[in-house]
Amino acid sequence: MTNPKNAANPATRRTRWITLVAAGAAVASLAAGALPASAAERAPAPVTAAPHGPQAPDTAELARLMAPGDTASGTLVRLGGSGVRWTGATGPLSQDPAANFRIGSITKLFTSTLVLQLIGEGRFTIDTPVQEILPGTLPAHWKPITVGQLMSHTSGLELPCVGFVKGDAPTPEQVISHWTDPKCAAPRYPVLTQQYNGANYFLLGMVIEKATGHSYADEVQRRIARPLGLRRTYSPEAGDRSLPGPVLADPSEIDPWAWSEGGMVSNAPDLERFMTALLRGRLLRPAEQRQLFTMPALSEGVKNRDRFSMAGLMRYEIGGTVVWGKTGSMGRTTSGVFATEHGARTVVYSLVPATGNHDLLREHIGKLVGAAL
């Protein structure tokens, strides 16, 4: 769905409020009240699977994991790839396979794709310091932070030293000031490990706008959504709290405060198409395509946390199969899109957590993706 408001000039952007959380650890609070019995007992929607192609997914295990319970009150799963088509939804979620939802930090994949396209066009390099593109944005005494370090979460940026005020709505520049305030310490050097930080992707959104002269939302449409026919995928204009129907699970109004870090809207078919196109090389030139799967040295030795490629894709190995993708949370839903390296198998999920135990939810999602493969 193309929102005509997305063409707004960057200078006219209204303010945004940002909450930054660890990847995979964000679980939206649930609305009070028990689910109606009919929702709790609803079975997965009918599914279809082609008879040929890669190893068939374990649909029986998927159905078991998708049943409403103590971990998730409802789940959508969409599988795609060579010879595989499977869709199911349980619990209070819409049975429309094209229902819309806020994708949270999955937005970062669109942001890094835009950045890699600009690198391929020679606008800047992966080693260009962000200080050269956005002069005056970071303190002069900070050491250079490169575009590649922002994408791969190896910038050295840690937690902000200035707290955010709930309900406030800072611009992207004001968001970054929570790290650059004079009372804040500079990032630690040398950088010793990956540290997931949404501030990296706010800076990248600003880089995209500075390099192109267009709004982030407009570049998403021009470079990704329209070429791929993603009719339900867009970055809302600041202040546009609406979510067009059909809505997957959460119709409540939410300000798109997260912008290039986590503010986009999409649906399962669009995310599947985007991920397939990205991993099969339809969006990037060969040199930039390699960055999707190149793991920075600082990702080695990272334990009990997510690992990210140079392009910001999460890398997991499940049952001996390596998958790449991204998770995201916004409103009531926690979502993700993952695929094998060349897109032979893709899985999109979105669920309503019924637990605040992040480790339990993480384990559940791992089993869900594993059954899909």
Secondary structure, DSSP 8 states (H G I E B T S, - for coil): ---GGGG--GGG----------TTT------SS---HHHHH---------SSSS----HHHHHHHHS-SSSEEEEEEEEEETT--EEEE-TTS-S-TT-EEE-GGGHHHHHHHHHHHHHHTTSS-TT-BHHHHSTTSS-TTS---BHHHHHTT-S---S-SS---TT----HHHHHHHHHSTTS----SS--S----THHHHHHHHHHHHHHSS-HHHHHIIIIIHHHT-TT-B---TT-----SSBSS--S----TTHHHH--EEEHHHHHHHHHHHHTTSSS-HHHHHHTT---GGGTT--SS--B-TTS-EEEEETTEEEEEEEEEETTEEEEEEEETTSSEEEEEEEEE----HHHHHHHHHHHHHHH-
